[in-house]
Structure formats: structure tokens, C-alpha cells
């Protein structure tokens, strides 16, 4: 009788760590953002960069309410599939993506 209870308790302990892994790390996300995203989106995430000006595109300000109202899944989709003039971002692991989402 103790075995099933122990098994349930151990599985409940694993849930928070699984959720945390999916949520990502803000600090790790900042590193990924600076290395992979800041050239287009700006180190301050404003989207006001020389590259955006030279391409004559408007890049959303990641600090804006419009971006903050997006769900994690919507942000994940933009990273993976691209949107508008933004191409998909290659070579990011699922963990990198979760971390960038946490940072944004």
C-alpha cells in the first residue's frame, strides 16, 4: 500500500520542475536574445535598429503591451515559423525558445 502512495508523491514532485523547464529561464533567454535576436530587435528590444531602417521594416517593440499580451504559444509560433517580414529562426533548441519566451 505504501508503494502507490510513494509513487504518486514522487510524480507530484516532478510536476513543478517540468513546468519550470517549459517556462524557461529569463537570464538564459536574455543570453539567447542578445546572441540571436538583438541584431534585428535591438539590445533594448525596441525594434529600432539600423537593420530595420535599412530594410525599411517596422519591428515590434518587445516592451510594448501588444507583445506582452501574446501567449507563449503565439511567440513560439513566430520564432519557429516566422511572421510577416521576420523569417523563422533556425538552430534554436526547444530550451532556447522557452528561454527567449521567458525573457520577452
Secondary structure, DSSP 8 states (H G I E B T S, - for coil): -HHHHHHHHHHHHHHHHHHHHHH--HHHHHHHIIIIIHHHH-TTS----HHHHHHT-----TTSHHHHTS-HHHHHHHHHH-BTTB---TT--HHHHHHHHHH-
